Amino acid sequence: MAALIAENFRFLSLFFKSKDVMIFNGLVALGTVGSEELFSVLAFNCPCSPARNYIYGLAAIGVPALALFLIGVIWNNHTWNLVAECHKRGTKNFSAAATFLLFGSIMGRAAVAPVTWSVISLLRGEAYICALSEFVKPSSLDKFPAEYGAEVLARFPCRDVPSNLTKFRDEVTRRLRYESQLFGWLLIGIVAVLIFLTKCLKHCCSPLSYRQEAYSEVHSRILAAKNVKHFFGFVALDKEEKELVQEFPVEGVQPSPQWNAITGVYIYRENKGFPLYSRLHKWAKGVEGNGPTPEGHELLFLAS
């Protein structure tokens, strides 16, 4: 039994160290959703008191988000690599682009959980209703009794109101829930646009093509294992990495001009009747030039 538990923990450790960022971020988001739901059911309890509602509602949204963000920063190995580098060598070795990319990687990974928490909190609406119910103007409510003020409005989230104010409580709750969910959807849209623009900027500024990055991820792991073994005399690898190193012995890297020649979108061509299926195929056959030859013709087919 102990061996089974240890094996399961080892599997989870290897999984969370995986390079598959999308799966990792998805699991973090799902875990955050579950935590927020549990918090709303068991822990959230609006005080329904003027001046306290606002502080409690904002704290219910902001404090857990801040804590999750800090945990994400602490959990990221790049954070401590950056701290150690600054401690030993200062910032003289950091260029603006490298610093931006490194901080973007750290902040982006750390922001998944807090953004998810904030979005779910806004979509649910309880914390927002608790925080702002006392600030609803009585004049905006049709035929609201003049003898009631902010103190009664602050009790609306707890449903502890006189019977003649039930319809006003429902209207205020509906209005604030609408605003809360609107802000939640806007936050989702803003984050989606920022992610898209960041990905575009990353690939536009990167000296590597999309396919070159996918190859380099595996290639760099093999070279890193060899370099560590060369420096320390040994290297500790898991089963998958051992198989990778044994199956693909790598001694060097291809120069940048050759990478540029074989990567990118390619339209099927024929050169003197000989088919060229990809840029890599064209490079391997030693065909010069990028345009079609008089003897060739093009088909609207993108190489996969």
C-alpha positions as CSV (number, residue, x, y, z in Angstrom):
1,M,0.0,0.0,0.0
2,A,2.8,2.4,0.9
3,A,4.5,1.6,-2.4
4,L,1.3,2.3,-4.3
5,I,0.9,5.7,-2.6
6,A,4.5,6.6,-3.2
7,E,4.2,5.7,-6.9
8,N,1.1,7.9,-7.2
9,F,2.8,10.8,-5.6
10,R,5.8,10.3,-7.9
11,F,3.4,10.3,-10.9
12,L,1.8,13.5,-9.8
13,S,5.2,15.1,-9.3
14,L,6.3,14.2,-12.8
15,F,3.0,15.3,-14.2
16,F,3.2,18.8,-12.7
17,K,6.8,19.1,-13.8
18,S,5.6,18.5,-17.4
19,K,6.1,21.1,-20.1
20,D,2.5,20.8,-21.2
21,V,1.5,24.3,-19.9
22,M,-2.1,24.1,-21.1
23,I,-2.9,20.9,-19.1
24,F,-1.1,22.3,-16.1
25,N,-3.0,25.6,-16.2
26,G,-6.3,23.8,-16.9
27,L,-5.8,21.7,-13.7
28,V,-4.9,24.8,-11.7
29,A,-8.0,26.5,-13.0
30,L,-10.3,23.6,-12.1
31,G,-8.8,23.3,-8.7
32,T,-9.4,27.0,-8.1
33,V,-13.0,26.7,-9.3
34,G,-13.6,23.8,-6.8
35,S,-11.9,25.8,-4.0
36,E,-14.0,28.9,-4.7
37,E,-17.2,26.8,-4.7
38,L,-16.3,25.2,-1.4
39,F,-15.4,28.6,0.1
40,S,-18.7,30.1,-1.0
41,V,-20.7,27.2,0.5
42,L,-18.8,26.8,3.8
43,A,-16.9,30.0,4.6
44,F,-18.6,33.0,2.9
45,N,-20.9,34.8,5.4
46,C,-21.8,38.4,4.6
47,P,-21.9,40.5,7.9
48,C,-24.9,42.5,6.5
49,S,-23.7,45.6,8.3
50,P,-22.9,49.1,6.9
51,A,-19.2,49.7,6.3
52,R,-18.4,46.0,7.0
53,N,-20.0,44.6,3.9
54,Y,-17.7,46.5,1.5
55,I,-14.5,45.4,3.2
56,Y,-15.7,41.8,3.6
57,G,-16.9,41.6,0.0
58,L,-13.7,43.0,-1.5
59,A,-11.6,40.8,0.8
60,A,-13.5,37.7,-0.3
61,I,-12.5,38.4,-3.9
62,G,-9.1,40.0,-3.5
63,V,-7.3,38.4,-0.6
64,P,-7.6,34.7,-1.9
65,A,-6.6,35.9,-5.4
66,L,-3.5,37.6,-3.9
67,A,-2.6,34.6,-1.9
68,L,-3.0,32.3,-5.0
69,F,-0.8,34.7,-7.0
70,L,2.0,34.7,-4.5
71,I,1.8,30.9,-4.2
72,G,2.1,30.7,-8.0
73,V,5.1,32.9,-8.0
74,I,6.8,30.9,-5.2
75,W,6.0,27.6,-6.9
76,N,7.7,28.6,-10.1
77,N,11.3,27.5,-10.4
78,H,12.1,30.5,-12.6
79,T,11.5,32.8,-9.7
80,W,14.3,31.3,-7.6
81,N,16.6,31.0,-10.7
82,L,16.1,34.8,-11.2
83,V,16.7,35.6,-7.5
84,A,19.9,33.5,-7.5
85,E,21.1,35.1,-10.7
86,C,20.5,38.6,-9.4
87,H,22.2,37.8,-6.1
88,K,25.4,36.3,-7.7
89,R,25.8,38.4,-10.9
90,G,23.4,41.3,-10.6
91,T,21.2,42.4,-13.5
92,K,24.0,43.2,-16.0
93,N,23.5,40.0,-17.9
94,F,19.8,40.6,-18.5
95,S,18.6,42.2,-21.7
96,A,15.2,43.9,-21.9
97,A,13.7,41.2,-24.1
98,A,15.0,38.4,-21.9
99,T,13.8,40.1,-18.7
100,F,10.4,40.7,-20.3
101,L,10.0,37.1,-21.3
102,L,11.2,35.7,-18.0
103,F,8.9,38.0,-16.0
104,G,6.0,37.3,-18.4
105,S,6.5,33.5,-17.9
106,I,6.5,33.8,-14.1
107,M,3.5,36.2,-13.9
108,G,1.5,34.4,-16.6
109,R,1.7,31.1,-14.8
110,A,1.1,32.7,-11.4
111,A,-2.0,34.6,-12.7
112,V,-4.0,31.6,-13.7
113,A,-5.4,30.7,-10.3
114,P,-6.1,34.3,-9.1
115,V,-7.8,35.3,-12.3
116,T,-9.9,32.1,-12.2
117,W,-10.9,32.9,-8.6
118,S,-11.9,36.5,-9.4
119,V,-13.9,35.4,-12.5
120,I,-15.8,32.7,-10.6
121,S,-16.5,35.1,-7.7
122,L,-17.8,37.7,-10.0
123,L,-20.0,35.2,-11.9
124,R,-21.5,33.9,-8.7
125,G,-22.1,37.4,-7.5
126,E,-22.5,36.9,-3.7
127,A,-19.3,38.8,-2.8
128,Y,-20.2,41.7,-5.1
129,I,-23.7,41.9,-3.8
130,C,-22.5,41.9,-0.3
131,A,-20.0,44.6,-0.9
132,L,-22.2,47.1,-2.8
133,S,-25.7,46.6,-1.6
134,E,-25.5,49.4,0.9
135,F,-24.4,51.8,-1.9
136,V,-27.5,51.4,-4.0
137,K,-29.3,54.8,-4.1
138,P,-32.8,54.5,-2.7
139,S,-33.9,57.1,-5.2
140,S,-33.2,54.6,-8.0
141,L,-35.8,52.2,-6.6
142,D,-39.3,53.0,-7.5
143,K,-41.5,53.9,-4.5
144,F,-38.8,52.9,-2.0
145,P,-39.9,53.9,1.5
146,A,-38.2,57.1,2.6
147,E,-37.7,56.0,6.2
148,Y,-35.2,53.2,5.2
149,G,-31.6,53.9,4.4
150,A,-28.2,52.3,4.0
151,E,-28.5,50.2,7.1
152,V,-31.5,48.3,5.7
153,L,-29.9,48.1,2.2
154,A,-26.8,46.5,3.8
155,R,-29.1,43.7,5.2
156,F,-30.4,42.8,1.7
157,P,-27.8,40.0,1.1
158,C,-28.9,38.2,4.3
159,R,-32.6,38.4,3.4
160,D,-33.2,39.9,6.9
161,V,-35.6,42.7,5.8
162,P,-39.1,43.7,6.5
163,S,-41.7,42.0,4.4
164,N,-42.7,45.2,2.6
165,L,-39.1,45.4,1.2
166,T,-38.9,42.0,-0.3
167,K,-39.5,43.1,-3.9
168,F,-36.9,45.9,-3.5
169,R,-34.4,43.3,-2.1
170,D,-35.0,41.1,-5.2
171,E,-34.6,44.1,-7.5
172,V,-31.3,45.2,-5.8
173,T,-30.0,41.6,-5.8
174,R,-30.8,41.2,-9.5
175,R,-29.2,44.5,-10.5
176,L,-26.0,43.8,-8.6
177,R,-25.8,40.3,-9.8
178,Y,-26.1,41.5,-13.4
179,E,-23.2,44.0,-12.8
180,S,-21.1,41.4,-11.2
181,Q,-21.5,38.9,-14.0
182,L,-20.9,41.6,-16.6
183,F,-17.6,42.4,-15.0
184,G,-16.8,38.7,-14.9
185,W,-17.4,38.2,-18.6
186,L,-15.5,41.4,-19.4
187,L,-12.5,40.1,-17.3
188,I,-12.7,36.8,-19.3
189,G,-12.7,38.7,-22.6
190,I,-9.8,41.0,-21.5
191,V,-7.7,38.0,-20.4
192,A,-8.4,36.1,-23.6
193,V,-7.3,39.1,-25.7
194,L,-4.1,39.6,-23.6
195,I,-3.2,35.9,-24.0
196,F,-3.7,36.1,-27.7
197,L,-1.6,39.3,-28.1
198,T,1.1,37.9,-25.8
199,K,1.3,34.7,-27.9
200,C,1.5,36.7,-31.1
201,L,4.2,39.0,-29.7
202,K,6.2,36.0,-28.4
203,H,6.2,34.3,-31.8
204,C,6.9,37.5,-33.7
205,C,9.9,38.4,-31.5
206,S,11.3,34.9,-31.2
207,P,14.2,34.0,-33.4
208,L,12.8,30.5,-33.6
209,S,9.9,29.4,-35.8
210,Y,6.9,27.5,-34.3
211,R,8.2,24.1,-35.6
212,Q,11.7,24.9,-34.5
213,E,10.5,25.6,-30.9
214,A,8.6,22.3,-30.8
215,Y,11.7,20.4,-32.0
216,S,14.0,22.4,-29.7
217,E,12.0,21.4,-26.6
218,V,13.0,17.8,-27.1
219,H,16.4,18.5,-28.5
220,S,17.4,20.8,-25.6
221,R,16.3,18.1,-23.0
222,I,18.7,15.6,-24.6
223,L,21.6,18.1,-24.8
224,A,20.9,19.2,-21.2
225,A,21.2,15.7,-20.0
226,K,24.5,15.2,-21.8
227,N,25.9,18.5,-20.5
228,V,24.9,17.7,-16.9
229,K,26.6,14.3,-17.2
230,H,29.7,15.9,-18.7
231,F,29.9,18.4,-15.9
232,F,29.0,16.3,-12.9
233,G,30.0,12.9,-14.1
234,F,26.5,11.5,-13.8
235,V,22.9,12.6,-14.4
236,A,19.7,11.5,-12.7
237,L,16.9,10.8,-15.2
238,D,13.5,9.3,-15.0
239,K,12.5,6.4,-17.2
240,E,11.0,8.6,-20.0
241,E,14.1,10.8,-20.2
242,K,16.4,7.8,-20.2
243,E,14.6,6.3,-23.1
244,L,14.7,9.6,-24.9
245,V,18.4,10.0,-24.5
246,Q,19.1,6.4,-25.5
247,E,16.9,6.5,-28.6
248,F,18.0,9.9,-29.9
249,P,21.7,10.5,-29.4
250,V,22.4,14.1,-30.3
251,E,25.8,15.6,-30.7
252,G,25.2,19.1,-32.0
253,V,22.7,21.6,-33.4
254,Q,21.9,22.9,-36.8
255,P,22.9,26.5,-37.7
256,S,20.2,29.1,-38.0
257,P,20.3,29.5,-41.8
258,Q,19.5,25.9,-42.3
259,W,16.6,26.2,-39.8
260,N,15.2,29.2,-41.7
261,A,15.5,27.1,-44.9
262,I,13.4,24.2,-43.7
263,T,10.7,25.9,-41.5
264,G,7.6,27.9,-42.4
265,V,4.4,27.5,-44.5
266,Y,5.0,25.6,-47.7
267,I,3.0,25.2,-50.9
268,Y,3.4,22.0,-52.8
269,R,5.7,22.4,-55.8
270,E,7.2,20.3,-58.5
271,N,10.7,20.9,-59.9
272,K,11.2,19.4,-63.3
273,G,8.5,16.9,-62.6
274,F,10.0,16.0,-59.2
275,P,7.6,16.6,-56.3
276,L,8.7,18.7,-53.3
277,Y,6.4,18.1,-50.3
278,S,8.0,20.4,-47.8
279,R,10.8,22.9,-47.1
280,L,12.7,20.1,-45.4
281,H,12.3,17.8,-48.5
282,K,13.5,20.7,-50.7
283,W,16.6,21.3,-48.5
284,A,17.4,17.6,-48.4
285,K,17.3,17.4,-52.2
286,G,19.5,20.5,-52.6
287,V,17.0,22.5,-54.6
288,E,17.8,26.2,-54.7
289,G,15.4,29.1,-54.7
290,N,12.0,29.7,-53.3
291,G,9.8,30.5,-56.3
292,P,8.3,28.0,-58.8
293,T,10.3,27.0,-61.8
294,P,9.0,27.3,-65.4
295,E,8.7,23.5,-65.5
296,G,6.8,23.3,-62.2
297,H,3.4,24.2,-61.0
298,E,1.8,24.9,-57.7
299,L,-1.2,23.4,-55.9
300,L,-3.0,25.0,-53.0
301,F,-1.9,22.4,-50.5
302,L,-0.3,23.3,-47.3
303,A,2.2,20.8,-46.0
304,S,1.2,19.3,-42.6
